Amino acid sequence: MTVELQVAQGWLTVCELSALTPGRGVAALLPDGSQAAVFVDRAGRPYAIGNQDPFTGAHVLSRGLVGTAGGRPFVASPLLKQRFDLESGRCLDDEETAVRTYPVRTAATS
């Protein structure tokens, strides 16, 4: 199984699902030069958000700590610790801030 993100050009294969460790993220360079932070939860569900921390400008969200709040998965920035919902991209600590989310799917490898 591979993890794929939907980008402007279509579905982009990022990596094998087995290469992801639950609770840890990886950064992926996208065709437009931006970066995505890709995560998988313990149930094997993948998530992808923008990797740039909007509070510092650093591309570090893939290095953040993963957890849940109210049943919602989030990643906490490793710098200032703001939490970003992995499904919506919304910052749980600042209602006016959000990061981009990417449609993500797993696909069978041929």
DSSP file (Angstrom, degrees, kcal/mol; ACC not computed):
  #  RESIDUE AA STRUCTURE BP1 BP2  ACC     N-H-->O    O-->H-N    N-H-->O    O-->H-N    TCO  KAPPA ALPHA  PHI   PSI    X-CA   Y-CA   Z-CA
    1    1 A M              0   0    0      0, 0.0    16,-2.6     0, 0.0    17,-0.5   0.000 360.0 360.0 360.0 136.3    0.0    0.0    0.0
    2    2 A T  E     -AB  16 107A   0    105,-3.0   105,-2.1    14,-0.3     2,-0.5  -0.806 360.0-126.3-111.9 157.7    1.2    3.5   -0.9
    3    3 A V  E     -AB  15 106A   0     12,-3.2    11,-3.3    -2,-0.3    12,-1.0  -0.905  30.9-172.1-101.9 128.6    0.2    6.8    0.6
    4    4 A E  E     -AB  13 105A   0    101,-2.9   101,-2.3    -2,-0.5     2,-0.4  -0.959  11.5-155.8-126.2 141.1   -0.9    9.4   -2.0
    5    5 A L  E     -AB  12 104A   0      7,-2.5     7,-3.3    -2,-0.4     2,-0.7  -0.893  21.9-123.3-111.3 143.9   -1.7   13.1   -1.7
    6    6 A Q  E     +A   11   0A   0     97,-2.4     5,-0.2    -2,-0.4     2,-0.2  -0.788  41.0 165.6 -88.0 120.4   -4.0   15.0   -4.1
    7    7 A V  E >   -A   10   0A   0      3,-3.2     3,-2.1    -2,-0.7    95,-0.0  -0.667  55.6 -82.6-121.6 178.4   -2.1   17.9   -5.6
    8    8 A A  T 3  S+     0   0    0      1,-0.3     3,-0.1    -2,-0.2    -2,-0.0   0.820 129.3  50.5 -54.7 -34.1   -2.9   20.1   -8.6
    9    9 A Q  T 3  S-     0   0    0      1,-0.3     2,-0.3     0, 0.0    -1,-0.3   0.508 122.4 -97.6 -84.3  -4.6   -1.5   17.6  -11.0
   10   10 A G  E <  S-A    7   0A   0     -3,-2.1    -3,-3.2     2,-0.0     2,-0.5  -0.926  76.4  -5.1 124.1-151.3   -3.5   14.6   -9.6
   11   11 A W  E     -A    6   0A   0     -2,-0.3     2,-0.5    -5,-0.2    -5,-0.2  -0.703  60.6-160.4 -87.2 127.7   -2.5   12.0   -7.1
   12   12 A L  E     -A    5   0A   0     -7,-3.3    -7,-2.5    -2,-0.5     2,-0.4  -0.930  15.3-132.7-110.2 122.9    1.1   12.0   -6.0
   13   13 A T  E     +A    4   0A   0     -2,-0.5    -9,-0.3    -9,-0.2     3,-0.1  -0.629  26.9 175.7 -74.5 126.7    2.7    8.9   -4.4
   14   14 A V  E     -     0   0A   0    -11,-3.3     2,-0.3    -2,-0.4    -1,-0.2   0.868  53.2 -48.0 -97.5 -51.4    4.6    9.9   -1.2
   15   15 A C  E     -A    3   0A   0    -12,-1.0   -12,-3.2     5,-0.0    -1,-0.4  -0.970  66.0 -65.6-169.4 174.9    5.8    6.6    0.3
   16   16 A E  E >   -A    2   0A   0     -2,-0.3     3,-1.7   -14,-0.3     4,-0.4  -0.590  42.3-128.2 -73.3 140.3    4.8    3.1    1.3
   17   17 A L  G >  S+     0   0    0    -16,-2.6     3,-1.6     1,-0.3    -1,-0.1   0.869 109.9  61.4 -56.8 -36.9    2.3    3.1    4.2
   18   18 A S  G 3  S+     0   0    0    -17,-0.5    -1,-0.3     1,-0.3   -16,-0.1   0.660  92.5  66.0 -66.9 -15.4    4.6    0.7    6.0
   19   19 A A  G <  S+     0   0    0     -3,-1.7     2,-0.4     2,-0.0    -1,-0.3   0.637  87.4  85.1 -79.7 -14.0    7.3    3.4    6.0
   20   20 A L    <   -     0   0    0     -3,-1.6     5,-0.1    -4,-0.4    19,-0.1  -0.719  68.9-148.4 -92.5 139.1    5.3    5.6    8.3
   21   21 A T    >   -     0   0    0     -2,-0.4     3,-2.3     3,-0.2    19,-0.4  -0.914  29.3-108.2-104.5 125.4    5.4    5.1   12.0
   22   22 A P  T 3  S+     0   0    0      0, 0.0    19,-0.2     0, 0.0     3,-0.1  -0.259 105.5  19.9 -52.6 133.1    2.2    5.9   14.0
   23   23 A G  T 3  S+     0   0    0     17,-1.4    43,-0.7     1,-0.2     2,-0.4   0.380 110.3  89.7  88.1  -4.3    2.6    9.1   15.9
   24   24 A R    <   -     0   0    0     -3,-2.3    16,-0.5    16,-0.3    -3,-0.2  -0.957  62.6-145.5-126.0 146.1    5.5   10.4   13.8
   25   25 A G        -     0   0    0     37,-0.9     2,-0.3    -2,-0.4    14,-0.2  -0.628   3.9-154.5-106.8 165.1    5.5   12.5   10.7
   26   26 A V  E     -C   38   0B   0     12,-1.9    12,-3.1    -2,-0.2     2,-0.4  -0.967  19.0-126.2-131.4 151.2    7.5   12.7    7.5
   27   27 A A  E     -C   37   0B   0     -2,-0.3     2,-0.4    10,-0.2    10,-0.2  -0.785  21.1-163.4 -96.9 141.8    8.0   15.7    5.2
   28   28 A A  E     -C   36   0B   0      8,-2.6     8,-2.4    -2,-0.4     2,-0.5  -0.993  15.2-137.0-126.9 130.1    7.2   15.4    1.5
   29   29 A L  E     -C   35   0B   0     -2,-0.4     6,-0.2     6,-0.2     5,-0.1  -0.754  26.6-148.6 -83.9 126.0    8.4   17.9   -1.1
   30   30 A L    >   -     0   0    0      4,-3.0     3,-2.4    -2,-0.5    -1,-0.0  -0.552  25.2-104.9 -96.8 160.6    5.6   18.6   -3.5
   31   31 A P  T 3  S+     0   0    0      0, 0.0    -1,-0.1     0, 0.0    -2,-0.0   0.778 119.5  55.8 -55.6 -29.5    5.8   19.4   -7.3
   32   32 A D  T 3  S-     0   0    0      2,-0.1     3,-0.1     1,-0.0    -3,-0.0   0.423 121.7-104.8 -84.6   3.4    5.0   23.1   -6.7
   33   33 A G  S <  S+     0   0    0     -3,-2.4     2,-0.1     1,-0.3    -1,-0.0   0.306  84.7 118.7  92.3  -8.9    8.0   23.4   -4.2
   34   34 A S        -     0   0    0     -5,-0.1    -4,-3.0     1,-0.0     2,-0.4  -0.283  57.9-125.7 -80.4 175.3    5.8   23.4   -1.1
   35   35 A Q  E     -C   29   0B   0     -6,-0.2    16,-1.8    -3,-0.1    17,-0.4  -0.937  13.9-158.0-125.7 147.1    6.0   20.8    1.6
   36   36 A A  E     -CD  28  50B   0     -8,-2.4    -8,-2.6    -2,-0.4     2,-0.6  -0.925  14.0-138.9-118.1 148.3    3.4   18.5    3.3
   37   37 A A  E     -CD  27  49B   0     12,-3.7    12,-2.2    -2,-0.4     2,-0.4  -0.946  24.1-160.6-103.9 122.6    3.6   16.8    6.7
   38   38 A V  E     +CD  26  48B   0    -12,-3.1   -12,-1.9    -2,-0.6     2,-0.3  -0.894  13.8 172.7-113.4 133.4    2.3   13.3    6.4
   39   39 A F  E     - D   0  47B   0      8,-2.5     8,-2.5    -2,-0.4     2,-0.4  -0.889  18.5-155.7-132.7 160.1    1.2   11.2    9.4
   40   40 A V  E     - D   0  46B   0    -16,-0.5   -17,-1.4   -19,-0.4   -16,-0.3  -0.996  16.7-139.8-135.4 139.3   -0.5    7.9   10.0
   41   41 A D    >   -     0   0    0      4,-2.3     3,-2.1    -2,-0.4   -17,-0.0  -0.339  36.9 -92.4 -89.9 178.6   -2.5    7.0   13.2
   42   42 A R  T 3  S+     0   0    0      1,-0.3    -1,-0.1     2,-0.1    -2,-0.0   0.732 126.3  57.5 -64.6 -21.7   -2.5    3.7   15.0
   43   43 A A  T 3  S-     0   0    0      2,-0.1    -1,-0.3     1,-0.0     0, 0.0   0.487 121.4-107.3 -85.0  -3.4   -5.4    2.5   13.0
   44   44 A G  S <  S+     0   0    0     -3,-2.1    -2,-0.1     1,-0.3   -27,-0.0   0.554  70.7 144.9  90.5   8.4   -3.5    3.1    9.8
   45   45 A R        -     0   0    0      1,-0.0    -4,-2.3    60,-0.0    -1,-0.3  -0.695  40.2-141.1 -83.1 126.0   -5.4    6.2    8.6
   46   46 A P  E     -D   40   0B   0      0, 0.0     2,-0.3     0, 0.0    -6,-0.2  -0.550  18.0-173.5 -88.3 154.1   -3.1    8.7    6.9
   47   47 A Y  E     -D   39   0B   0     -8,-2.5    -8,-2.5    -2,-0.2     2,-0.3  -0.966   4.3-165.9-138.1 152.5   -3.3   12.5    7.2
   48   48 A A  E     +D   38   0B   0     54,-0.4    54,-2.5    38,-0.4     2,-0.3  -0.968  13.5 161.9-145.7 130.3   -1.5   15.3    5.4
   49   49 A I  E     -DE  37 101B   0    -12,-2.2   -12,-3.7    -2,-0.3    52,-0.3  -0.863  50.6 -74.2-133.0 168.0   -1.2   19.0    6.2
   50   50 A G  E     -D   36   0B   0     50,-2.5   -14,-0.3    -2,-0.3    52,-0.0  -0.382  36.6-141.5 -60.9 143.7    1.1   21.8    5.2
   51   51 A N  S    S+     0   0    0    -16,-1.8    10,-2.3   -23,-0.1     9,-0.8   0.595  70.6  99.6 -86.3 -10.9    4.5   21.4    6.8
   52   52 A Q  B    S-F   59   0C   0    -17,-0.4     7,-0.3     7,-0.3     6,-0.1  -0.662  71.3-134.9 -85.3 124.6    5.0   25.2    7.5
   53   53 A D    >>  -     0   0    0      5,-3.2     4,-3.0    -2,-0.5     3,-0.6  -0.658  12.0-151.0 -72.0 117.0    4.3   26.4   11.0
   54   54 A P  T 34 S+     0   0    0      0, 0.0    -1,-0.2     0, 0.0    -2,-0.0   0.683  91.3  56.3 -68.8 -15.6    2.3   29.6   10.4
   55   55 A F  T 34 S+     0   0    0      3,-0.1    -2,-0.0     1,-0.1    -3,-0.0   0.787 125.8  15.7 -85.2 -28.2    3.5   31.2   13.6
   56   56 A T  T <4 S-     0   0    0     -3,-0.6     3,-0.1     2,-0.2    -1,-0.1   0.608  91.3-127.4-118.2 -19.7    7.2   30.9   12.9
   57   57 A G     <  +     0   0    0     -4,-3.0     2,-0.2     1,-0.3    -5,-0.0   0.370  64.6 134.0  84.2  -5.4    7.4   30.2    9.1
   58   58 A A        -     0   0    0     -5,-0.2    -5,-3.2    -6,-0.1     2,-1.5  -0.532  63.0-126.4 -80.6 144.7    9.6   27.2    9.7
   59   59 A H  B    S+F   52   0C   0     -7,-0.3    -7,-0.3    -2,-0.2    -1,-0.1  -0.661  72.4 113.9 -89.4  82.6    8.9   23.9    7.9
   60   60 A V    >   +     0   0    0     -2,-1.5     3,-2.3    -9,-0.8    -1,-0.2   0.403  25.7 106.1-135.3  -0.6    8.7   21.7   11.0
   61   61 A L  G >  S+     0   0    0    -10,-2.3     3,-1.8     1,-0.3    -9,-0.1   0.810  77.1  65.5 -62.1 -26.9    5.2   20.4   11.6
   62   62 A S  G 3  S+     0   0    0    -11,-0.3   -37,-0.9     1,-0.3    -1,-0.3   0.704 100.5  53.0 -64.8 -17.3    6.3   16.9   10.4
   63   63 A R  G <  S+     0   0    0     -3,-2.3    -1,-0.3   -39,-0.1    -2,-0.2   0.328  90.7 113.4 -96.6   5.9    8.5   16.9   13.5
   64   64 A G  S <  S-     0   0    0     -3,-1.8     2,-0.4    -4,-0.2   -39,-0.3  -0.147  74.6 -96.7 -77.6 171.8    5.7   17.7   15.9
   65   65 A L  E     -G   76   0D   0     11,-1.5    11,-3.0   -41,-0.1     2,-0.4  -0.757  35.8-142.1 -90.2 131.1    4.1   15.6   18.6
   66   66 A V  E     +G   75   0D   0    -43,-0.7     2,-0.2    -2,-0.4     9,-0.2  -0.749  37.0 133.9 -96.8 139.4    0.9   13.8   17.6
   67   67 A G  E     -G   74   0D   0      7,-2.3     7,-2.6    -2,-0.4     2,-0.3  -0.846  44.5-102.2-157.3-166.4   -2.0   13.4   20.0
   68   68 A T  E     -G   73   0D   0      5,-0.2     2,-0.4    -2,-0.2    17,-0.0  -0.982  18.8-171.9-134.0 148.4   -5.8   13.7   20.3
   69   69 A A  E >  S-G   72   0D   0      3,-2.3     3,-1.6    -2,-0.3    -2,-0.0  -0.960  81.6 -11.8-138.9 118.8   -8.1   16.4   21.8
   70   70 A G  T 3  S-     0   0    0     -2,-0.4    -1,-0.0     1,-0.3     0, 0.0   0.835 130.3 -55.1  60.2  32.5  -11.8   15.7   22.1
   71   71 A G  T 3  S+     0   0    0      1,-0.3    -1,-0.3     0, 0.0    -3,-0.0   0.478 113.9 118.9  80.9   2.4  -11.4   12.7   19.9
   72   72 A R  E <   -G   69   0D   0     -3,-1.6    -3,-2.3    14,-0.0    -1,-0.3  -0.863  64.4-124.4-104.4 132.9   -9.7   14.7   17.1
   73   73 A P  E     +G   68   0D   0      0, 0.0    13,-2.5     0, 0.0    14,-0.5  -0.512  37.8 170.3 -74.7 142.0   -6.2   14.0   16.0
   74   74 A F  E     -GH  67  85D   0     -7,-2.6    -7,-2.3    11,-0.3     2,-0.4  -0.946  29.2-138.9-143.1 164.3   -3.7   16.8   16.1
   75   75 A V  E     -GH  66  84D   0      9,-2.0     9,-2.9    -2,-0.3     2,-0.5  -0.996  18.1-143.8-122.9 136.1    0.0   17.6   15.8
   76   76 A A  E     -GH  65  83D   0    -11,-3.0   -11,-1.5    -2,-0.4     7,-0.2  -0.864  27.3-112.5 -98.9 128.1    1.7   20.1   18.1
   77   77 A S     >  -     0   0    0      5,-3.0     4,-1.0    -2,-0.5   -16,-0.1  -0.302  17.3-135.6 -56.8 137.5    4.3   22.3   16.5
   78   78 A P  T  4 S+     0   0    0      0, 0.0    -1,-0.2     0, 0.0   -17,-0.1   0.630  97.7  48.8 -71.7 -10.6    7.8   21.4   17.9
   79   79 A L  T  4 S+     0   0    0      3,-0.1    -3,-0.0   -21,-0.1    -2,-0.0   0.936 131.8   2.1 -92.7 -67.1    8.6   25.1   18.3
   80   80 A L  T  4 S-     0   0    0      2,-0.1    -3,-0.0     0, 0.0    -1,-0.0   0.418  92.2-123.4-106.5   0.5    5.8   27.0   20.0
   81   81 A K     <  +     0   0    0     -4,-1.0     2,-0.1     1,-0.2   -17,-0.0   0.547  50.5 158.2  73.0  11.9    3.5   24.0   20.7
   82   82 A Q        -     0   0    0     -6,-0.1    -5,-3.0     1,-0.1     2,-0.4  -0.441  38.3-128.7 -63.4 143.8    0.4   25.2   18.9
   83   83 A R  E     -H   76   0D   0     -7,-0.2     9,-3.1    -2,-0.1    10,-0.6  -0.813  19.1-161.8-102.8 134.6   -1.8   22.3   18.0
   84   84 A F  E     -HI  75  91D   0     -9,-2.9    -9,-2.0    -2,-0.4     7,-0.2  -0.964  23.0-122.1-119.4 125.8   -3.2   21.7   14.5
   85   85 A D  E  >  -H   74   0D   0      5,-2.8     4,-2.2    -2,-0.5   -11,-0.3  -0.456  16.5-147.1 -63.0 126.5   -6.2   19.5   13.8
   86   86 A L  T  4 S+     0   0    0    -13,-2.5   -38,-0.4    -2,-0.2    -1,-0.2   0.678  94.5  45.8 -74.0 -16.7   -5.0   16.8   11.3
   87   87 A E  T  4 S+     0   0    0    -14,-0.5    -1,-0.2   -40,-0.1   -13,-0.1   0.861 129.4  18.1 -90.9 -40.9   -8.4   16.6    9.6
   88   88 A S  T  4 S-     0   0    0      2,-0.1    -2,-0.2    12,-0.0    13,-0.2   0.655  89.2-129.9-105.6 -19.4   -9.3   20.3    9.2
   89   89 A G     <  +     0   0    0     -4,-2.2    10,-2.1     1,-0.3    -3,-0.1   0.336  57.6 146.2  83.0  -7.6   -5.9   22.1    9.6
   90   90 A R  B     -J   98   0E   0      8,-0.2    -5,-2.8    -6,-0.1     2,-0.5  -0.365  54.2-119.4 -66.9 138.0   -7.5   24.4   12.1
   91   91 A C  B     -I   84   0D   0      6,-2.6     3,-0.5     3,-0.4    -7,-0.3  -0.673  15.8-155.1 -76.7 125.7   -5.3   25.6   15.0
   92   92 A L  S    S+     0   0    0     -9,-3.1     3,-0.2    -2,-0.5    -1,-0.1   0.605  93.2  46.3 -77.2 -11.1   -6.8   24.4   18.2
   93   93 A D  S    S+     0   0    0    -10,-0.6     2,-0.2     1,-0.3    -1,-0.2   0.466 119.7  33.6-109.9  -5.0   -5.1   27.3   20.1
   94   94 A D    >   -     0   0    0     -3,-0.5     3,-2.2   -11,-0.2    -3,-0.4  -0.772  65.5-158.6-154.0 100.5   -5.9   30.2   17.8
   95   95 A E  T 3  S+     0   0    0      1,-0.3    -4,-0.1    -2,-0.2    -1,-0.1   0.677  90.7  58.4 -58.3 -20.6   -9.2   30.1   16.0
   96   96 A E  T 3  S+     0   0    0     -6,-0.1     2,-0.4     2,-0.0    -1,-0.3   0.414  96.3  75.1 -91.9   2.8   -8.0   32.5   13.3
   97   97 A T    <   +     0   0    0     -3,-2.2    -6,-2.6    -6,-0.2     2,-0.3  -0.912  51.2 156.6-120.7 142.6   -5.1   30.3   12.1
   98   98 A A  B     -J   90   0E   0     -2,-0.4     2,-0.3    -8,-0.2    -8,-0.2  -0.975  27.9-135.8-153.1 161.8   -5.0   27.2   10.1
   99   99 A V        -     0   0    0    -10,-2.1     2,-0.1    -2,-0.3   -46,-0.1  -0.836  39.5 -89.9-115.8 160.2   -2.7   25.2    7.8
  100  100 A R        -     0   0    0     -2,-0.3   -50,-2.5   -51,-0.0     2,-0.3  -0.371  37.2-151.8 -66.7 144.1   -3.5   23.6    4.5
  101  101 A T  B     -E   49   0B   0    -52,-0.3   -52,-0.3   -13,-0.2   -14,-0.1  -0.869   4.6-148.3-112.7 154.4   -4.9   20.1    4.4
  102  102 A Y        -     0   0    0    -54,-2.5   -54,-0.4    -2,-0.3     2,-0.2  -0.969  22.4-113.9-121.7 136.2   -4.4   17.6    1.6
  103  103 A P        -     0   0    0      0, 0.0   -97,-2.4     0, 0.0     2,-0.4  -0.496  44.7-171.4 -60.0 135.7   -6.8   14.9    0.5
  104  104 A V  E     +B    5   0A   0    -99,-0.2     2,-0.3    -2,-0.2   -99,-0.2  -0.976  12.9 169.3-136.3 146.6   -4.9   11.7    1.2
  105  105 A R  E     -B    4   0A   0   -101,-2.3  -101,-2.9    -2,-0.4     2,-0.4  -0.963  29.5-122.8-148.0 163.6   -5.5    8.0    0.3
  106  106 A T  E     -B    3   0A   0     -2,-0.3     2,-0.4  -103,-0.2  -103,-0.2  -0.887  28.9-169.6-106.9 146.8   -3.9    4.7    0.4
  107  107 A A  E     -B    2   0A   0   -105,-2.1  -105,-3.0    -2,-0.4     2,-0.2  -0.987  27.0-106.5-136.7 144.8   -3.6    2.7   -2.8
  108  108 A A        -     0   0    0     -2,-0.4     2,-0.3  -107,-0.2     0, 0.0  -0.463  36.4-123.5 -68.0 138.7   -2.6   -0.8   -3.6
  109  109 A T              0   0    0     -2,-0.2    -1,-0.1     1,-0.1   -93,-0.0  -0.631 360.0 360.0 -82.9 143.2    0.8   -1.2   -5.2
  110  110 A S              0   0    0     -2,-0.3    -1,-0.1     0, 0.0    -2,-0.0   0.486 360.0 360.0 -89.1 360.0    0.9   -2.9   -8.5
